[in-house]
Amino acid sequence: MVAATSRAQANGKTPIQSFFNMYFSGLEAFGQAYDPFTKGFARAQLEYMGHLNRRAQAYLEIPNRLAQCRTPQDLVNEQLRFWRTAYEDYTASLGRATEALSFALPHLALGDDSTSGRDYISFSEPEEQRSQRNRDRKAA
């Protein structure tokens, strides 16, 4: 004996399955819409982590490089080299992270830009313009 099945169950689509298909397709559309933002943000985070790695390596090299200094002038030169490379590394990393975020942020549109030309706030006209308009109406 064959059990009676509904039409939805016969073609393999139950109400729960169609609900989950709708839900996950919405999530997929959301992910595709914000894909440029997440990629740009991930690039910025990767640049930040690379910067931290380079600076940590520079700090770990300090004892080794100071051990090679023989004169006070060598010590001063080593300190200047460290701070110069730190400055260069900070500026280069900040530039690359800013570039990555600049590609990400325009894609983070929170609203429809088609209404940007409309002004929803109205102000009352100055008294001079109202009286001028009334005079024009009387003359006509």
N, CA and C of each residue as an Amber inpcrd file, in Angstrom:
protein
   420
   0.8320000  -1.1590000   0.0000000   0.0000000   0.0000000   0.0000000
   0.8890000   1.2390000   0.0000000   0.5470000   2.2040000  -0.8170000
   1.3220000   3.4220000  -0.9740000   0.6410000   4.5310000  -0.1850000
   1.4340000   5.2270000   0.5950000   0.8910000   6.3250000   1.3940000
   0.6350000   7.5280000   0.5020000  -0.3990000   8.2580000   0.8120000
  -0.7270000   9.4540000   0.0410000   0.2650000  10.5600000   0.3910000
   0.7540000  11.2350000  -0.6210000   1.6940000  12.3450000  -0.3960000
   1.1270000  13.5990000  -1.0310000   1.5270000  14.7150000  -0.4770000
   1.0830000  15.9850000  -1.0530000   1.8940000  16.2850000  -2.3090000
   1.4380000  17.2460000  -3.0830000   2.1320000  17.6020000  -4.3130000
   3.5180000  18.1780000  -4.0010000   3.6420000  18.9480000  -2.9080000
   4.9330000  19.5240000  -2.5340000   5.9280000  18.4350000  -2.1570000
   5.4610000  17.4240000  -1.4630000   6.3600000  16.3430000  -1.0870000
   6.6840000  15.4650000  -2.2840000   5.7950000  15.3760000  -3.2500000
   6.0330000  14.5470000  -4.4230000   7.1710000  15.1000000  -5.2690000
   7.2840000  16.4210000  -5.3900000   8.3850000  16.9730000  -6.1820000
   9.6030000  17.3210000  -5.3240000   9.5690000  16.9460000  -4.0700000
  10.7480000  17.1120000  -3.2170000  10.8460000  18.4470000  -2.5230000
   9.8270000  19.2630000  -2.5840000   9.8600000  20.5830000  -1.9570000
   8.8260000  20.6370000  -0.8480000   9.2730000  20.6350000   0.3550000
   8.3640000  20.8190000   1.4780000   8.3400000  22.2950000   1.8310000
   7.3750000  22.7490000   2.5770000   7.3370000  24.1730000   2.9630000
   8.5940000  24.5980000   3.7160000   9.1290000  23.7180000   4.5070000
  10.3460000  24.0650000   5.2600000  11.5280000  24.2060000   4.3140000
  11.6130000  23.3140000   3.3330000  12.7200000  23.4110000   2.3840000
  12.6410000  24.7010000   1.5790000  11.4490000  25.0670000   1.1320000
  11.3360000  26.2970000   0.3560000  11.6520000  27.5170000   1.2240000
  11.2770000  27.4710000   2.5010000  11.6200000  28.5730000   3.4050000
  13.1410000  28.7040000   3.5440000  13.8290000  27.5760000   3.7530000
  15.2810000  27.6340000   3.9060000  15.9620000  28.0300000   2.5990000
  15.4200000  27.5930000   1.4640000  15.9930000  28.0170000   0.1840000
  15.8780000  29.5290000   0.0290000  14.7240000  30.0850000   0.3850000
  14.5360000  31.5240000   0.3050000  15.4860000  32.2470000   1.2590000
  15.6280000  31.7420000   2.4680000  16.4960000  32.3640000   3.4670000
  17.9500000  32.3560000   3.0130000  18.4300000  31.2100000   2.5430000
  19.8390000  31.1260000   2.1550000  20.1230000  31.8450000   0.8510000
  19.1470000  31.9490000  -0.0360000  19.3800000  32.7550000  -1.2390000
  19.4710000  34.2270000  -0.8680000  18.7210000  34.6510000   0.1470000
  18.8480000  36.0230000   0.6340000  20.2080000  36.2750000   1.2550000
  20.7100000  35.3030000   1.9970000  22.0540000  35.4410000   2.5640000
  23.1150000  35.5040000   1.4740000  22.9120000  34.7260000   0.4310000
  23.8750000  34.7360000  -0.6750000  23.8690000  36.0940000  -1.3700000
  22.6900000  36.6460000  -1.5910000  22.5980000  37.9700000  -2.2120000
  23.2440000  39.0260000  -1.3210000  23.0380000  38.9190000  -0.0170000
  23.6710000  39.8470000   0.9280000  25.1910000  39.7310000   0.8460000
  25.6860000  38.5000000   0.7980000  27.1300000  38.2880000   0.7070000
  27.7180000  38.8360000  -0.5740000  26.9970000  38.6840000  -1.6830000
  27.4940000  39.2140000  -2.9460000  27.4550000  40.7330000  -2.9630000
  26.4830000  41.3160000  -2.3060000  26.3790000  42.7770000  -2.2780000
  27.5260000  43.3980000  -1.4860000  27.9370000  42.7470000  -0.4160000
  28.9900000  43.3010000   0.4260000  30.3360000  42.6380000   0.1930000
  30.4730000  41.8940000  -0.8950000  31.7270000  41.2190000  -1.1930000
  32.8880000  42.2050000  -1.3890000  32.7340000  43.3050000  -2.1570000
  33.8490000  44.2520000  -2.2860000  34.2590000  44.8630000  -0.9400000
  33.2650000  45.1260000  -0.0890000  33.5870000  45.6940000   1.2240000
  34.4030000  44.7200000   2.0620000  33.9540000  43.4590000   2.0990000
  34.6670000  42.4780000   2.9290000  36.0570000  42.2030000   2.3820000
  36.2090000  42.1980000   1.0540000  37.5440000  41.9960000   0.4830000
  38.4680000  43.1580000   0.8150000  37.9600000  44.3760000   0.7040000
  38.7820000  45.5410000   1.0350000  39.1420000  45.5810000   2.5030000
  38.1810000  45.2440000   3.3520000  38.4430000  45.2240000   4.7830000
  39.4580000  44.1270000   5.1330000  39.3540000  42.9810000   4.4730000
  40.3160000  41.8940000   4.7080000  41.7050000  42.2920000   4.2360000
  41.7940000  43.0100000   3.1100000  43.1050000  43.4810000   2.6440000
  43.7240000  44.4430000   3.6480000  42.9000000  45.3210000   4.2300000
  43.4040000  46.2690000   5.2270000  43.8840000  45.5270000   6.4760000
  43.1390000  44.5250000   6.9090000  43.5630000  43.7380000   8.0720000
  44.8470000  42.9790000   7.7750000  44.9700000  42.4450000   6.5740000
  46.1910000  41.7280000   6.1960000  47.3870000  42.6720000   6.2010000
  47.1890000  43.8770000   5.7060000  48.2700000  44.8610000   5.7200000
  48.6540000  45.2210000   7.1500000  47.6690000  45.3650000   8.0080000
  47.9390000  45.6820000   9.4100000  48.7210000  44.5630000  10.0900000
  48.3410000  43.3250000   9.8260000  49.0610000  42.1840000  10.4220000
  50.4880000  42.0910000   9.8830000  50.6600000  42.3670000   8.5920000
  52.0110000  42.3890000   8.0200000  52.8640000  43.4620000   8.6490000
  52.2600000  44.6150000   8.8860000  52.9890000  45.7090000   9.5410000
  53.4240000  45.3060000  10.9510000  52.5090000  44.7090000  11.7070000
  52.8680000  44.2570000  13.0580000  53.9870000  43.2250000  13.0190000
  53.9540000  42.3500000  12.0350000  54.9990000  41.3360000  11.9000000
  56.3580000  41.9810000  11.6110000  56.3760000  42.9440000  10.6900000
  57.6460000  43.6100000  10.3630000  58.2000000  44.3810000  11.5630000
  57.3170000  45.0600000  12.3060000  57.8050000  45.8190000  13.4610000
  58.2800000  44.8880000  14.5680000  57.6070000  43.7550000  14.7630000
  58.0570000  42.7960000  15.7760000  59.4260000  42.2400000  15.4130000
  59.6440000  41.9650000  14.1360000  60.9610000  41.4840000  13.7110000
  62.0310000  42.5430000  13.9400000  61.6960000  43.7920000  13.6870000
  62.6690000  44.8740000  13.9040000  63.0180000  44.9890000  15.3840000
  62.0360000  44.8450000  16.2640000  62.3160000  44.9010000  17.7040000
  63.1540000  43.7090000  18.1510000  62.9090000  42.5470000  17.5680000
  63.6880000  41.3680000  17.9470000  65.1230000  41.4310000  17.4400000
  65.3820000  42.2150000  16.4000000  66.7380000  42.3750000  15.8770000
  67.5770000  43.3570000  16.6850000  66.9670000  44.1330000  17.5530000
  67.6970000  45.1800000  18.2850000  68.8850000  44.6310000  19.0720000
  68.7180000  43.6110000  19.9090000  69.8850000  43.1530000  20.6800000
  71.0410000  42.6830000  19.7940000  70.7210000  42.0080000  18.7110000
  71.7520000  41.5180000  17.8010000  72.5180000  42.6720000  17.1600000
  71.7830000  43.6760000  16.7100000  72.4210000  44.8060000  16.0350000
  73.1880000  45.6890000  17.0200000  72.6820000  45.8240000  18.2500000
  73.4040000  46.6200000  19.2400000  74.6780000  45.9230000  19.6950000
  74.6880000  44.6150000  19.6450000  75.8980000  43.8790000  20.0180000
  77.0280000  44.1310000  19.0290000  76.7040000  44.5210000  17.8140000
  77.7300000  44.7860000  16.7980000  78.2620000  46.2120000  16.8670000
  77.6370000  47.0730000  17.6630000  78.0860000  48.4600000  17.7900000
  79.3730000  48.5100000  18.6140000  80.3710000  49.2470000  18.1200000
  81.6570000  49.3720000  18.8160000  81.8940000  50.7760000  19.3660000
  81.2750000  51.7540000  18.7880000  81.4760000  53.1410000  19.2270000
  80.1060000  53.7820000  19.4920000  80.1090000  54.9030000  20.2400000
  78.8390000  55.6100000  20.4520000  78.2100000  56.0730000  19.1280000
  79.0430000  56.3880000  18.1460000  78.5190000  56.8000000  16.8460000
  77.7680000  55.6450000  16.1740000  78.2780000  54.4330000  16.3180000
  77.5820000  53.2570000  15.7870000  76.2080000  53.0910000  16.4520000
  76.1510000  53.3350000  17.7580000  74.8950000  53.2230000  18.4920000
  73.8750000  54.2580000  17.9990000  74.3220000  55.4840000  17.8220000
  73.4370000  56.5400000  17.3330000  72.9570000  56.2160000  15.9230000
  73.8770000  55.7530000  15.0750000  73.4930000  55.3950000  13.7070000
  72.4750000  54.2530000  13.6870000  72.6410000  53.3090000  14.5890000
  71.7190000  52.1780000  14.6590000  70.3340000  52.6330000  15.1270000
  70.3140000  53.5500000  16.1030000  69.0280000  54.0840000  16.5510000
  68.3390000  54.8750000  15.4320000  69.1080000  55.6820000  14.7220000
  68.5360000  56.4430000  13.6140000  68.0080000  55.5130000  12.5180000
  68.7420000  54.4470000  12.2320000  68.3000000  53.4910000  11.2310000
  66.9830000  52.8490000  11.6650000  66.8870000  52.4570000  12.9470000
  65.6800000  51.8210000  13.4550000  64.4730000  52.7440000  13.3200000
  64.6100000  53.9940000  13.7510000  63.4850000  54.9160000  13.7120000
  63.1410000  55.3460000  12.2900000  64.1270000  55.4450000  11.4050000
  63.8630000  55.7780000  10.0090000  63.0740000  54.6550000   9.3290000
  63.5140000  53.4080000   9.5500000  62.7780000  52.2950000   8.9480000
  61.3810000  52.1630000   9.5690000  61.2610000  52.4710000  10.8570000
  59.9350000  52.4280000  11.4980000  59.0140000  53.4600000  10.8520000
  59.5160000  54.6700000  10.6500000  58.7080000  55.7170000  10.0200000
  58.3110000  55.3200000   8.6080000  59.2680000  54.8210000   7.8330000
  58.9680000  54.4050000   6.4630000  57.9450000  53.2670000   6.4350000
  58.0940000  52.3370000   7.3680000  57.1780000  51.2080000   7.4190000
  55.7750000  51.6550000   7.8260000  55.6870000  52.5370000   8.8090000
  54.3850000  53.0530000   9.2300000  53.6940000  53.7900000   8.0850000
  54.4000000  54.6690000   7.3940000  53.7670000  55.4360000   6.3180000
  53.3690000  54.5450000   5.1480000  54.2130000  53.5990000   4.7780000
  53.8790000  52.7030000   3.6620000  52.6860000  51.8170000   4.0170000
  52.6820000  51.2810000   5.2240000  51.5750000  50.4140000   5.6290000
  50.2720000  51.1920000   5.7310000  50.3330000  52.3910000   6.2690000
  49.1330000  53.2090000   6.3810000  48.5930000  53.5580000   4.9960000
  49.4860000  53.8470000   4.0670000  49.0480000  54.1500000   2.6980000
  48.3670000  52.9650000   2.0430000  48.9400000  51.7760000   2.1970000
  48.3370000  50.5870000   1.5890000  47.0060000  50.2280000   2.2580000
  46.9320000  50.3670000   3.5840000  45.6740000  50.0690000   4.2830000
  44.5970000  51.0790000   3.9040000  44.9600000  52.3380000   3.7670000
  44.0060000  53.3620000   3.3570000  43.5100000  53.1020000   1.9490000
  44.4090000  52.6810000   1.0780000  44.0080000  52.3560000  -0.2980000
  43.0290000  51.1850000  -0.3120000  43.2980000  50.1680000   0.5020000
  42.3990000  49.0110000   0.5630000  41.0290000  49.4170000   1.0850000
  40.9970000  50.2730000   2.0990000  39.7100000  50.7110000   2.6470000
  38.9890000  51.6670000   1.7100000  39.7460000  52.4390000   0.9210000
  39.0850000  53.3550000  -0.0100000  38.3430000  52.5940000  -1.0950000
  38.8140000  51.3950000  -1.4380000  38.0750000  50.5730000  -2.3880000
  36.8800000  49.9080000  -1.7200000  36.9630000  49.7030000  -0.4180000
  35.9000000  48.9890000   0.2910000  34.7370000  49.9060000   0.6520000
  34.9990000  51.1160000   1.0790000  33.9450000  51.9710000   1.6250000
  32.9150000  52.4650000   0.6150000  33.2710000  52.7500000  -0.6560000
  32.1980000  53.1580000  -1.5820000  31.1620000  52.0680000  -1.8150000
  31.5180000  50.8260000  -1.5950000  30.5800000  49.7290000  -1.8040000
  29.6610000  49.5260000  -0.6030000  29.8670000  50.2980000   0.4420000
  29.0440000  50.1660000   1.6390000  27.9110000  51.1810000   1.5690000
  27.0990000  51.0860000   0.5420000  25.9730000  51.9990000   0.3650000
  24.8420000  51.5540000   1.2800000  24.4090000  52.4400000   2.1220000
  23.3700000  52.0870000   3.0810000  21.9800000  52.4910000   2.6180000
  21.8920000  53.2680000   1.5800000  20.5780000  53.6920000   1.1180000
  20.5660000  53.8820000  -0.3790000  19.4120000  54.2410000  -0.8990000
  19.2460000  54.4750000  -2.3150000  19.6660000  55.9030000  -2.6180000
  20.5810000  56.0780000  -3.5680000  21.0750000  57.4190000  -3.8950000
  20.1600000  58.1540000  -4.8620000  19.0890000  57.5340000  -5.3180000
  18.2160000  58.1990000  -6.2760000  17.4620000  59.3640000  -5.6460000
  17.3160000  59.3830000  -4.3450000  16.5930000  60.4660000  -3.6760000
  17.5280000  61.5580000  -3.1790000  18.7930000  61.4880000  -3.5100000
  19.7340000  62.4680000  -2.9670000  19.4940000  63.8650000  -3.5260000
  18.8150000  63.9970000  -4.6820000  18.5630000  65.3030000  -5.2540000
  17.3820000  66.0100000  -4.6200000  16.5840000  65.3270000  -3.8380000
  15.4040000  65.9280000  -3.2330000  15.7380000  66.5260000  -1.8840000
  15.0620000  67.6120000  -1.5950000  15.2240000  68.2560000  -0.3100000
  13.9370000  68.0530000   0.4760000  14.0120000  67.3410000   1.5630000
  12.8350000  67.0340000   2.3480000  12.5650000  68.0770000   3.4280000
  13.4860000  68.9860000   3.6110000  13.3060000  70.0180000   4.6170000
  12.9220000  71.3010000   3.8990000  11.8290000  71.8960000   4.2930000
  11.4260000  73.1520000   3.6640000  11.4650000  74.2520000   4.7170000
  11.9430000  75.3930000   4.2950000  12.0350000  76.5470000   5.1690000
  11.0490000  77.5970000   4.6930000  10.5780000  78.3860000   5.6070000
   9.6680000  79.4540000   5.2070000  10.4540000  80.5180000   4.4620000
   9.7700000  81.1560000   3.4910000  10.4290000  82.1750000   2.6850000
  10.5660000  83.4640000   3.4960000  11.5980000  84.2260000   3.2170000
  11.7100000  85.5210000   3.8990000  10.5350000  86.4270000   3.5280000
  10.2240000  87.3570000   4.3900000   9.0790000  88.2590000   4.2070000
   9.2040000  89.0700000   2.9260000  10.4090000  89.4520000   2.5400000
  10.6090000  90.2670000   1.3340000  10.1470000  89.5270000   0.0880000
  10.4770000  88.2310000  -0.0140000  10.0930000  87.4740000  -1.1940000
   8.5830000  87.2770000  -1.2530000   7.9390000  87.0780000  -0.1110000
   6.4910000  86.9090000  -0.0930000   5.7870000  88.1890000  -0.5220000
   6.2540000  89.3190000  -0.0120000   5.6080000  90.5870000  -0.3750000
   5.8470000  90.9020000  -1.8510000   7.0230000  90.5660000  -2.3800000
   7.3150000  90.7860000  -3.8010000   6.3910000  89.9230000  -4.6620000
   6.1640000  88.6830000  -4.2440000   5.3020000  87.7820000  -4.9920000
   3.8490000  88.2870000  -4.9540000   3.4120000  88.8170000  -3.8170000
   2.0580000  89.3590000  -3.7110000   1.8800000  90.5830000  -4.6190000
   2.9110000  91.4380000  -4.6880000   2.8580000  92.6220000  -5.5590000
   2.7680000  92.2060000  -7.0190000   3.5260000  91.1420000  -7.3940000
   3.4790000  90.6810000  -8.7680000   2.1000000  90.1580000  -9.1260000
   1.4530000  89.5070000  -8.1950000   0.1140000  88.9540000  -8.4470000
  -0.9130000  90.0690000  -8.6010000  -0.7660000  91.1300000  -7.8010000
  -1.7090000  92.2300000  -7.8800000  -1.5720000  92.9680000  -9.1980000
  -0.3450000  93.0780000  -9.6960000  -0.1190000  93.8120000 -10.9450000
  -0.6800000  93.0610000 -12.1430000  -0.7810000  91.7790000 -12.0430000
  -1.2670000  91.0010000 -13.1810000  -2.7370000  91.0230000 -13.2030000
